[in-house]
């Protein structure tokens, strides 16, 4: 019952942000990748590692468009739509400008499921070393933001 | 590169058996273990430190979906090749960070600030996939065969990072 209510709430809050997700991506738009493993960043030198940006086999790398959200809303989005559905804890996120992604030749594609602000980085080459090079470049340009401690659940 | 590294590389290339028989493989394994033990005794166990990091990563990431996005578990073949890779690194090369890759490979990352990063991946298939930023505007990526010795061009890239 509680899970169903949570799902309904996620859908309702998600669609309330639909207006803030135009189809076109602005170069200055902030793109965020949620980090669910401590192996995807180095807190000691404050950077995201390349493995956070290597694409999955379907070559659709899941990200969120977060320019319209304040910091607490970004964490809420990451927890509700990325971490909790996967049974993971949100560790942090890697933020970068859309222009960085587009300048590499990759493309951003709005994919409003499970949330209107969801998007994919697409256009990946199939050669592993070319994917690795792009992942290294995206990781280097990304800013690491470590997640604050989760608020106690009610 | 230290004298010990040069000596080791020369001795290794001369003593390593080129054969593919069980005896040859055993001999190679014995020589590799001997070098490993010698280095552990005289150079504060550098490969051991890196292998400890590798073991941590392997323990944590040997289950599917370790990254929450459907990652493959780090494979035993990738792990074994990663051990070989670390043991083959000259002592003059800094210990890399060990990075699990979402496809089940093991990655090694050398980072020395902005625009200075180099990454090598072992998948357990006898090839090394590499990529990096070697100073502003300089990129390098490709694939090299791995026959238990580190290709010279990869060592050159790593050295340029530092």
Interface residues (C-beta under 8 A of the other chain):
Chain A: X36 X37 X39 X40 X42 X45 X47 X49 X50 X51 X54 X56 X57 X62 X82 X83 X86 X88 X128 X129 X130 X132 X133 X135 X136 X137 X140
Chain B: X57 X60 X61 X65 X66 X67 X68 X69 X70 X97 X99 X100 X101 X102 X103 X107 X109 X111 X114 X115 X117 X119 X121 X129 X130 X131 X132 X133 X139 X141 X142 X143
